[in-house]
Amino acid sequence: MPTLRQLKALALIGQTGSFTRAAEKLFITQSAVSSLIRELEEEVGMPLVQRGRVISLTEAGEQLQRAGQRADLEIDRALKDLRQGGAAQRVVLRVAAGSLSSAALLPPAIARLQASDPQLKIALFDRPVGMLGDMLLQGEADVAVGSIDSPLRLSGELRSTLLFEDRIAVVCARGGALDEQAERAGGLGWSDLHHTDLVLVGRTGGQWNLLLQDQLAAHEGLAIGHEVQLLSTALELVRARLGVAVLPLYATRHLPERDFCVAPLLRTSAGWSTYFVTRHGPPDTAKAASIERLREALRAQAPARPQRAPRGKE
């Protein structure tokens, strides 16, 4: 079994690209670092470090390094709990979420739950939607929340629950032509966005592709201008008049009206679904109640049931 010292040496070589600098950080000799890595490679049965003029980790080395980092994180958390004297009582719930859910849904739910239960600690991991399934399956997260792709929802190893459905909105800067048009019409259609750069947040999920592929084919003037991971980045692009953001309505609830116009997307049946995903099988007994309370707290934030707008040629 690899030791933590071996895994630490491997991680430092990956970070520094040098046996010498890794040894300096571990306060041991370079030959001692070489011995640690050689023993680790013998244990694993394959090379973990690519040696030469440039030193780097092999694919196997990178995989083992990530596992070591996760183990290091868990040990740090356990030590912190022990020092605080709450290891026996405190529940730590790890939640992985897509960018939009992390920004707009999780913070108020986490604050509400932790205020009502001081022994509950919720750790939020903001990650691309495509990573959420792996985080659950590898035990890095207890719960995933977001616009989860169909393959992940249908996985036999995971249990998926629809939290809510929402309508799509267009967010543009105040004072522009689209702002005035949206105010007059009560919203905007896809054709109104021709020759305007679309700003998308976290476009790694199937929902974006399902939402856009037909529209991009139907509207030659429709173009994706920016694909970003953070909601805050998208909003700053909009504020600077570098495009318009296409977002679920729930992600627009707290935008300042003086800066942004939020216009429902008209003449479309497109919607946005947000899911709550856990691993199959009974959850950790200590966490089961907290997982259910989190689910209910998120459902309580669901927008009013969307009234589907009549679908036209757009």
N, C-alpha and C positions, 0 to 999 in steps of 0.2 A: 504494500500500500504506500503510495507517495506520501512523503512527509510535508508538513507545512513549510519547512525551511527549503526543501527542494522546489516546491511550487513558487515560493517567494523569489528564489534565485532565478527561476525560469521567467517569471513576470518581469523582473528587473532587467534581464537580458533583452526581453522583447521591447521594453520601454527605452533602454539606453543604446541598444545595438552594440554592447561592449561587455565582455567578461570583466574587464578591469573596473569599469564604472559600477557594475553590479556588485563586485567585491567591496568597493569603497562604501557603497550604501549599506551593505550587510556587515561592515567592519570585520571582514575576514580576508584571507589572501585570495589571489586569483586562482591559484591551484586548488584551493578548497571549493571555490565555485565550480571549477571544472569537474571536480570529483562528484559534487552534488548532482550536476547535470548528467554526467556519465552513469551514475547509479540510477538516476531517474529513467534514462533511456533504456538501460538494461531491464528495469522493472516493466516498462511499457512495451519493449520489444521493437522499437522503431526510432529513427532519428527525430529529435525535437528541435534541434538548432541547426541552421544552415551555416556552416563555418566557411570562412574565406575572407577576402578583402572586405566584404560587407557581411556583417553578422545579423541574421534575422531568424525568426522562428519558422519552422515548417508548418504546414497546415495542421498536422497533428499537434505540434507545439502550441499553436494558437488556440486550438480546441481545449487542450489541457490547461492553458493559461486562463481561459475564461472560466473553467470549472474551479480553478484555484481562487480566482477573484470572488466568485460566489461564496465559496467556503470561508474566505477571509471576511467577507461582509457579514455572514451569519455569526461568525465568532465574535466580531466587533459588537454586533447587536446584543449577543448573549452577555458579553462582558459588561456592556453598558447597563443592561437590566440588573445584573448581579450587583454592580456597584451602587445602583439606585435602590437596591433592596426590594425590587418588585418583580423578580423573575418568576416567582411562583404564582403571582396573581395577575400580572399584566398580560393582555392578549395583544399580539401584533398581527394586524391584518394587512397583507400586501396586495395592493390593487394596481394592476396594469391597465392603462387606458389610452385610447387614441387622443390626438391633440385637441380636438374640439371638446370631447368629454372632459379631458383634464382641465381645460380652461374654463368651461362654462357650467359643468354639472357637478364635478366631484368636490371642489372646495367648500361650497355651502353644506353639502351633505356630510362631509368629514367634520366640519366645525360643529354641526348640530349633534352628531353622534358622540364626539369626544367631549363636548360640554356636558352631555347627559351621563357619560360613563368615563370618569377620569382614568380608569384602568385600561381603557381601550386605546390602542395606538394604531392609527392607519397610516401606512407608508404608501405614497402615490408614486408610480413610475410612469412618466409621460413617454410613450414610445410609439413608433409607427404601427399602424394597425396590423401590418403583416407580421410583426414580431410577437403579438399578444398570445397566439396559440402556443408557440414554442415556450414562452415564459410560463404558461400554465403547465404544459406537459413536463417541463424540466424542473418544476417545483419552485421557480423563482417568484411566482405570484399565486395567490389564493383565488383571486377573482380578476376577470377582465371585463372592461366596459368600453363599448364603442360601436362604430358602424362596421360590424364584423362581416367578412366575406362569407359567401355561401359554403365553400368547402370547410371552413372552420366551424360554422354553425352545424353542419351535418356530420362532423367527425364523430365516430363512435366512442372516442375517448373523452369527449367533452359534452357538457350539458348547457344548452343555450336557451335563454328566456328573452322574449321581446319585452323591453321596458316600455317603449312608446314609439309612435310614429309622428312625424312632424312635416310641415310644409317647407318648401325651399324659398329663400328670399335673396334678393339682390341688394348689396350694400354699396352705395356710391357716396361721394363727397358732397357736402352741401354747397349750394351755389352754382352747380353746373347744369347743363341742359337736361341730363337724365333725372336730376333731382326735380326739376320743374315738371317734366313729362310724367314722372311717377306720381307726383301730387295731383296732377289733372286726371290721370287715368286710374288711380287707385292701385297701381302696380306697374310692372314691366313684363313684356314678353321676350322670348329669345330673340326675335327679330329686332327688338329695340337695342340689343347689345352688339349689333354688327359693328365691326371696326373699332371695338373697344376691347382692350386686353382683359381677359378673365383672370381672376386671382383665385387659386384653389388651395385649400389647406389640407395637408396630409393625404395627397392623392396616391395612396398605395392600396386602396381598397376597391373591391368590385363595385361598390355603390356609385362611386364617381364614374366609373367606366359605363355602367348601365345608364346612368343619368345623362352622360354627355355624348356617347357614341352616335346615337340617332340624330341628335341635334347638330353635331359637327358635320355630319353627312348632309343634313337638310339645309344648312345655312352656310354658304360659302364665306360669308363675312364674319362668322363666329370663330374666334381664335383664343387659345389659352396663352396668356402672356406670362404668368408667374405661377410656379408651383412651390409652395413653401410648407414648412412643417409646423410653424407656430401661428396661432391666431393673431397674436400681437403683431407679427411681421406683416400678415395680410392686411390688417387694419391700417398700419402705417403706410403701406403702398397705396391704399385707397385714399387716405388722408392727403397724400402727396399728389393725388390725381394721376396715378400711374396705372390705374385699372379699376375694375369693380369686382367685389368679392361675391361669390356664390356660396351661400351658407344655409344650414338649417335655421329656422326661425329661433329656436331656443338659444343659439349662440349669439343672437343679436339683442337679447333682452335688456342688457345694461349699457348699450352704447349711448354716448351723449348725443342728444338730438341736435345740438348746435353744430356738431361736426359731421354727422352721418345721416343719410336718408336710408331707411330700411323699407324696401319695396317688395311685396309678395310677387313671386313669379307667377304670371297669369297664363291661362290657356295651356296648362300642362297638368298631367296627372302624376308627375314625378313627386316622390316623397322621400323622406329620410328616416331610416329605421335605426334605433339604438338598442343594443343587446347587452345582456348580463350573462357572462359565461363562467362556469366553474368546471372542474374536473368531475368525471363520473365517479360514482361511489360515494359513500358517506364522508362528509367533511370532517376535519379535525374537530373532536367533540368540544374543545375549548373555543373554537372559532365559529361553530355552526350558527349560534344565535346572532353573533355579530354580522355574519354574512347575510343573514335574512334581514336584519335591521338595516343594513346598508342598501339592500335591494329595495326595501320599502321607502327609505329616504330618497332614493333616486326616482322611484315611481311618483313620489309626491311632488317632484319638480316637473313632471310631464306637462307639456303645454296642453291647452284645450284641444280636444279631438279635432283634427283638421277637417274642414269641409272641402272636399275635393272640388277644385275649380273645373268647369266644363272643359273638356279637351278639344282643342281645335286642330288646325293643320300644323301648329307648332309643336 
